Amino acid sequence: QLPLSMHPMPSDTFRTPGYKSRCCARYKHFLDSDVLKVSHHGSKTSTSNEFLKFVTPEISLISAGIINSFGHPADEVLKRLNKFNSRIYRTDLEGGVLLRSNGTNIEIIKWKNL
């Protein structure tokens, strides 16, 4: 079977009831990650508890503009990430964030410090 990323999907596929649950359960062994780039700028519908249960990110990156009109990232998402003890880096507060890894360790480089 094709990996999830190779399945053609209409943009509203993840709104289908139960679809996210089935995908998370099916691909849970591939989801565990050290770093998560939080989707949709951290909007309130992104990064569910169920998804985080499988990803378990040590580090979460949120790309959002300063004082954006949508209020991203949402407080609910920040609380979810904190609940999973993920270190959160936000471009609206810290500017760009670069990650460098040797395959074992991850170095965080803040753009403002360059």
Stockholm file with secondary structure:
# STOCKHOLM 1.0

chainA/1-114         QLPLSMHPMPSDTFRTPGYKSRCCARYKHFLDSDVLKVSHHGSKTSTSNEFLKFVTPEISLISAGIINSFGHPADEVLKRLNKFNSRIYRTDLEGGVLLRSNGTNIEIIKWKNL
#=GR chainA/1-114 SS CCCGGGSCCCTTGGGSTTHHHHHHHHTHHHHCCSEEECGGGGCTTSSCHHHHHHHCCSEEEECCCTTCTTCCSCHHHHHHHHHTTCEEEEHHHHCCEEEEECSSCEEEEEGGGC
#=GC SS_cons         CCCGGGSCCCTTGGGSTTHHHHHHHHTHHHHCCSEEECGGGGCTTSSCHHHHHHHCCSEEEECCCTTCTTCCSCHHHHHHHHHTTCEEEEHHHHCCEEEEECSSCEEEEEGGGC
//
